Amino acid sequence: MARRVALVTGSSRGLGAAIAQRLARDGLAVAVNGRRDSAELAAVVERIRAEGGVAEGFPADVTDEDSVGRLVAAVSERLGPVAVLVLNATGPQPEGLVAEVGWAEHLAQLDFFVKSPILLGRAVIPGMRERGFGRIVQIDSDIADRSGPGRSAYATAKNAQIGLTRSWARELAADGITVNTIAPCFIPVERHAGVAATERADYVARTPVGRLGKPDDIAHAVSFFAAAATGFVTGQRLVVDGGRALG
């Protein structure tokens, strides 16, 4: 049987890279995506191949309709039709109080968390419907529930993403396509290297499991939702936060 193909957006580093590597270990052929061709993108592909997996790199801007069309066509040509779509791509997340944040800042967040999923969904869902199988996994954030001052644009876009997930899940269920979302808490990755040790310690102290989350914690959750055997689970939101939501 041909390998199922997973497209993981924003997978040249951080959470996306961990997700791509996990899905490759699960036996999927993985389309690794970053906004541009880069050494980071190539490195993720090489790590997957070094473990015996199948991967190709696909630089593309997933907030641009033409770029998305070319991306999905290239993945289909080089690896096969997309069976698993993981919507992980994100952009800058500047903070600003309500009085400082305008519509442009909201649109910038919506581009990644609503426009990008819509563009990619329109590109891959017809094929999923035709084959009677699909797995769509969104990555949202616990900020949607626990937004602090200065995060209104980000939290608003993430809540819109959650609504999109649930409406898609209801509409696509009869086609063999599941749509679920994962809400990570703060997960330290490369871009968080400057987070102060005291802030990290405070975060751990407020996490019942007593440690910071790891990219692999999120990758395990994606693996569950992406599995062929998980066809009876759809429209769900899994919060992966070490128990922080318990208070």
Residue, then its C-alpha position, 0 to 999 in steps of 0.5 A: m500500500a502507498r504511504r499516506v501523506a501528511l502536510v504539516t504547515g510551519s514545520s521547519r522548526g519548533l512544534g511543527a518540526a517535532i510533529a513532522q518527525r513523529l508522523a514520519r515515525d508513524g509511517l507517513a510520508v511527510a511534506v515539510n513546509g516553511r515560508r521559504d527555502s532554508a537550512e532549517l527546512a532542509a535539516v528537518v527533511e534530513r533528520i526524517r530521512a536519517e531515521g528511515g522516513v520519507a520526507e520532502g521540503f516544500p517552501a510556501d506562504v500558506t496565507d497566499e492563495d496562489s502559493v497554497g495551490r502550487l504547494v498542494a499540487a507539488v506535494s501531490e506530484r512528489l509524494g501523493p495526495v494529502a491525507v493528513l493536514v496539520l495546520n500549525a503555521t504561525g507568524p509574529q505574535p506582537e502583544g498590545l493592549v486593546a487601545e493599541v491594537g487595530w484591525a490590521e493587527h487582528l487581520a494579521q493573526l486571522d491570516f494564519f489561523v483562519k485564512s490559511p486553514i480555509l485556503l488549504g482546506r479548499a485545496v485538499i478537502p475535495g480529494m479527501r472527499e473523493r477518497g473517503f478519508g481525511r484527517i485535519v488537525q489544527i493547532d490552537s492555543d490555551i490562550a484562547d481560554r486564558s488570555g492575559p492583557g495584550r493578547s486580544a488579537y491572538a486570542t480572538a483569532k485562535n477562538a475563530q480557529i476553534g469555531l472553524t474546526r467544529s463547523w468543519a467537523r460537523e460538515l465533513a464527518a459523513d465524508g470520512i474526514t475528521v477535524n480536531t484541534i489541539a491546544p498547547c500551553f506554553i511550549p519552549v522552543e528555539r524562539h523562546a530561548g530568551v525567556a527568563a529562568t524565573e519565568r520558566a520556574d513560575y510556569v512549572a510551579r503552576t503546572p500540576v505535572g511539575r515540568l514544562g511541556k515539550p514539543d513531543d507532547i504535542a506531536h503525540a497528540v497530533s499522532f493520535f488525531a492523525a491515525a487511521a484508527t481514530g475515525f470515530v473522534t471528530g470535532q474535539r479539542l484536546v488541551v495539552d497543558g500539564g493540568r494547568a487548566l485545573g487551577 
